[in-house]
Amino acid sequence: MALTFECQGRRCGATLDEAAGRTGLLIVSGGNEVRAGAFNGQARLAAALASAGFPVFRFDRRGIGDSEGENRGFRRSRKDIAAALAAFRAIAPRVERVVGFGNCDAASALMLAGGEDFDALILSNPWTIDDDEDDHTTSSAEVRSRYADKLKNPREVVRLLTGKVDLGKLARGLAQATRAKAAPSTLTEELRAGLSAFGGPVQILVAERDRTGQLFAERWDKGDTRILRCGGADHSYSSEEGQKWLLDRILEVLRA
């Protein structure tokens, strides 16, 4: 069901995938994605969750998709999220418990907002790169994965054995791959402070072949037992296995 709600005097577009359950999911879109998500992924995810009995609310923040106003970015989307949550509760009053879900900077937005008034959070591949950092900042896990893939390629092995590989470049790459941890970022500390203000259950998902997820994992507390990893998954869990893993993890939280 398509609908609209207001945020700071601006009309925002939203979609409710209806179901009878008393626990619902609110999806926050990352980047400049509309509420359908990358390759319609969020729409398909919402349909699957609704089929399992859980209502799902998706929305476009101000300045994106069907929503009016200025695109203020994920750092200034707290009011958008709060307005969407209020709209969800108003249009589906039977829903007693709402779980917030976001991927990439949508996860970061939920963390910066301290979880707002959600009952639980599912945070996927949180964005930790500061505004003044290179967007192509590389994690050591990504470098290790890249070299591992090369060594599995017979052509690359032949190039190495026949002297066609720049050994200096190879040495620098391997040195980067052995770094213990990526340099900290100011945003990571802000996310840590924001999440510490949230008292509900938290599940953190990391796609192991995603640069954003890898960098988050290197910058975050390695002993955080809330982190679950999906081996082989990319940023949007686009494979069939990745989609099923993501759906199962979300259902675990909704059913808790």
C-alpha positions in Angstrom: 0.0 0.0 0.0 1.4 3.4 -1.1 1.0 6.3 1.3 2.5 9.6 2.4 3.5 11.2 5.7 4.9 14.5 6.8 8.4 15.4 8.1 9.1 19.0 9.0 6.3 20.2 6.7 7.5 18.1 3.7 5.5 15.2 2.2 7.4 11.9 2.1 6.5 8.8 0.1 6.2 5.4 1.8 5.0 1.9 1.3 3.4 -0.5 3.8 3.6 -4.2 3.1 0.7 -5.3 5.2 0.6 -8.4 7.4 -1.3 -9.4 10.6 1.7 -9.6 12.9 2.2 -7.4 16.0 5.9 -7.0 15.3 6.9 -5.0 12.2 10.1 -3.9 10.4 10.9 -0.4 9.3 13.5 -0.3 6.5 15.7 2.8 6.2 17.2 3.2 2.7 20.9 3.7 2.4 22.7 6.3 0.2 20.3 7.9 -2.3 18.4 4.8 -2.9 14.6 4.9 -3.1 12.5 2.7 -0.9 12.5 -0.2 -3.4 16.2 -0.6 -2.8 19.1 -1.6 -5.1 17.7 -3.8 -7.9 14.3 -3.8 -6.1 15.9 -5.7 -3.2 14.1 -4.0 -0.4 10.7 -4.4 -2.1 11.4 -8.1 -2.5 12.6 -8.4 1.1 9.5 -6.6 2.4 7.2 -8.9 0.4 8.9 -12.0 1.8 8.7 -10.7 5.4 5.0 -9.8 4.9 4.3 -13.3 3.6 5.9 -14.6 6.8 3.4 -12.5 8.8 5.4 -9.3 9.6 4.3 -5.9 8.3 7.0 -3.8 6.7 7.2 0.0 6.3 9.6 1.5 3.7 10.0 5.2 3.0 12.0 7.8 1.0 13.7 10.3 3.1 13.3 14.0 2.2 14.8 14.9 -1.1 14.8 11.3 -2.4 12.4 9.5 -4.7 8.8 10.5 -4.0 9.6 12.7 -1.1 9.7 16.5 -1.1 12.4 18.7 0.4 16.2 18.7 0.5 18.4 15.6 0.6 20.2 16.2 3.9 22.3 13.0 3.8 22.4 10.2 6.3 24.0 12.3 9.1 20.9 14.5 9.2 18.2 12.0 8.7 17.2 11.5 12.3 14.0 13.5 11.9 13.1 11.6 8.8 13.5 8.2 10.6 11.5 9.5 13.6 8.6 10.7 11.4 8.6 7.4 9.4 8.4 5.5 12.7 5.6 7.6 14.0 3.7 7.2 10.7 4.2 3.4 10.8 2.8 3.2 14.3 -0.1 5.4 13.4 -1.2 3.5 10.3 -0.6 0.1 11.9 -1.7 0.6 15.5 -1.8 -3.2 16.1 2.0 -3.3 15.8 3.4 -3.3 19.3 7.1 -3.8 18.5 9.1 -2.2 15.7 12.5 -3.3 14.5 14.7 -0.9 12.6 16.8 -2.2 9.7 19.4 -0.4 7.5 22.2 -1.3 5.2 25.4 0.9 4.7 24.9 4.5 5.8 21.2 3.7 6.7 22.7 1.5 9.4 24.9 4.4 10.4 22.0 6.7 10.5 20.1 4.4 13.0 23.2 4.3 15.1 23.8 8.0 15.1 20.1 8.4 16.1 20.7 6.2 19.2 18.1 3.8 17.9 15.3 6.4 18.3 12.2 4.7 19.7 12.8 1.3 18.1 12.5 -1.9 20.0 15.4 -3.6 18.3 18.0 -2.9 15.5 19.4 -4.8 12.6 22.5 -3.0 11.3 24.1 -4.2 8.1 27.5 -3.2 6.8 27.6 0.2 8.6 29.4 3.0 6.8 32.4 4.2 8.8 34.3 6.4 6.3 34.7 10.0 7.4 33.8 12.9 5.0 37.5 13.8 4.5 38.6 10.2 3.8 38.9 8.7 0.4 35.7 6.8 -0.5 37.9 4.1 -1.9 39.6 3.4 1.5 40.6 -0.2 1.3 40.4 -2.7 4.2 43.2 -5.2 4.7 40.5 -8.0 4.4 39.7 -6.7 0.9 43.4 -6.8 -0.1 43.8 -10.3 1.3 40.7 -11.5 -0.6 42.0 -9.9 -3.8 45.3 -11.6 -3.6 43.7 -14.9 -2.6 41.5 -14.7 -5.8 44.6 -14.0 -7.9 46.4 -17.1 -6.6 43.4 -19.2 -7.5 43.7 -18.0 -11.1 46.1 -20.2 -13.1 47.0 -17.2 -15.4 48.1 -15.1 -12.5 50.3 -17.9 -11.2 51.9 -18.3 -14.6 52.5 -14.5 -14.7 54.2 -14.7 -11.2 56.4 -17.6 -12.2 57.5 -16.1 -15.5 58.5 -12.7 -13.9 55.6 -10.7 -15.3 54.4 -9.5 -11.9 55.8 -6.3 -10.4 57.4 -7.7 -7.2 57.6 -4.3 -5.6 53.9 -3.7 -6.0 53.2 -7.2 -4.8 55.3 -6.6 -1.7 53.5 -3.4 -0.9 50.1 -5.1 -1.3 51.1 -8.0 0.9 52.3 -5.5 3.5 48.9 -3.8 3.4 47.2 -7.2 3.7 49.0 -8.0 6.9 48.0 -4.8 8.8 46.3 -5.6 12.0 43.5 -3.1 11.7 42.3 -0.2 9.6 43.0 3.3 10.9 40.2 4.5 13.2 37.7 7.1 12.0 35.8 9.9 13.8 32.5 8.5 12.4 33.2 5.1 14.0 33.5 6.7 17.4 30.2 8.6 16.8 28.5 5.3 15.8 29.8 3.7 19.0 28.5 6.5 21.1 25.2 6.5 19.4 24.7 2.8 19.7 25.7 2.8 23.4 22.6 4.9 24.0 20.3 2.2 22.7 19.1 -0.3 25.3 17.3 -2.8 23.0 18.6 -5.9 21.2 21.1 -5.3 18.4 22.2 -7.5 15.5 25.1 -6.4 13.3 25.4 -8.1 9.9 28.6 -8.1 7.8 28.8 -9.3 4.2 32.4 -10.7 4.1 33.0 -9.7 0.4 31.8 -6.1 0.9 34.4 -3.4 1.3 32.1 -1.3 3.5 31.4 -4.3 5.8 35.1 -5.3 5.9 36.2 -1.9 6.9 33.5 -1.7 9.6 34.7 -5.0 11.0 38.3 -3.8 11.2 37.3 -0.6 12.9 34.9 -2.1 15.3 35.4 -4.2 18.5 36.4 -7.6 17.2 34.9 -9.2 20.4 31.4 -7.8 19.7 29.3 -10.9 19.9 26.4 -9.2 18.1 28.2 -9.4 14.8 27.2 -12.1 12.4 29.0 -12.7 9.1 27.8 -13.9 5.8 30.6 -15.5 3.9 30.7 -14.7 0.1 28.0 -12.1 0.3 28.3 -8.7 -1.5 27.0 -5.3 -0.2 23.4 -5.9 -1.1 23.3 -9.7 -0.5 22.4 -10.1 -4.2 23.1 -13.8 -4.5 20.4 -16.3 -3.8 22.3 -17.6 -0.8 22.9 -14.1 0.5 19.3 -13.1 0.2 18.2 -16.2 2.1 20.8 -15.6 4.8 19.7 -12.0 5.2 16.0 -13.0 5.3 16.7 -15.6 8.0 18.6 -13.2 10.2 15.9 -10.6 10.1 13.2 -13.2 10.8 15.2 -14.3 13.9 15.0 -10.8 15.3 11.3 -10.3 14.4 10.4 -13.6 16.0 12.4 -13.1 19.2 
